[in-house]
Amino acid sequence: MISASSPKVITRYRDGQIRAYLTDPGAFGSLEPAAVFRARDGDEVVGSVVQPDLERVVYTTLNSVVCLTRAGDLVWASDFEPHSDVLHGHRPGCALSLDGRTVWVYRPDAMAGRGGGDQWLVYDADSGAVLARRELETVGHGAGHHVHPVDGSIYLDIGEGQDGAVILRGTAGADGEVEFMTYPWWDRCLIDLAPGGEQFMTVDHGQADVRFHRHPSGEMIFNLSVEAFGYDPEETFVEWCGGYLTPDTAIVTLGGESEDEEEWFRHHLVDVSTGTVASEIAVAATNPYELEPLGDGSWLTDGPDGHPVRWSRDPHPAS
């Protein structure tokens, strides 16, 4: 089992390289890659995840999932059949389980034109064997995986464009059997899981509010509308981004358009222990979706050289 205190592994894809960065306690400012992987010739990487020991990478393309060693040797690969010639509108994604034993892959097969619905698959991380498969009733463009930091269950947030969003959860038992469940909403977008795993955060697909839910039931703890942040709901909306800055504090981003038709956004802190809005926070992001809270009091933005930049409200963070 991976320790909750272990540094997170963050990946970025640029110039044919998958770069892995570690969020060590003392690492702030522009981060340097701890490992670099090169995708196979001809592979355009859509999503990627690197093992905590930095020895293997798993990535998805429009038509496959691939596992390579750090030296570039192929461990396994699985093609999505039939091959799709659709180049836009579908982005397969992947995640590594908390214990590192399985790889979870979302296939947006409907938008890819494969003649069926979407699929969520679980692969053995060492062999590439398919351990479980869930046929979905969604027509998604892409999805985000969220790994629960304590029990290892996997949340999947599928975006269906104007049709809304679907949130599922997969749980692998001690016997290897995988159970899947779907939350009863089509209008909530999953944003983040709390660092301690006791709750999660969603934003209304129509961008009218942010909501916090108990894990795993999904029961609402509290809800904050645009008005709760002091804005006019006719002119302001909640962005589909943000997340937990600390176990007790979440960042909620609101945006709108000025009279000069210039877009603006602001980041607000919410005390999740009381359900109250706190102060604004400056995060040095150039767009709302650049911000990536890490749950430990720090967050990432994008640097001009393509490397992530790690920030903290504490000018002298403990190492």
Summary of the structure (lengths in Angstrom):
residues: 319
radius of gyration: 19.4
end to end distance: 23.3
largest distance: 59.7
contacts: 995
relative contact order: 0.10
helix: 4%
strand: 50%
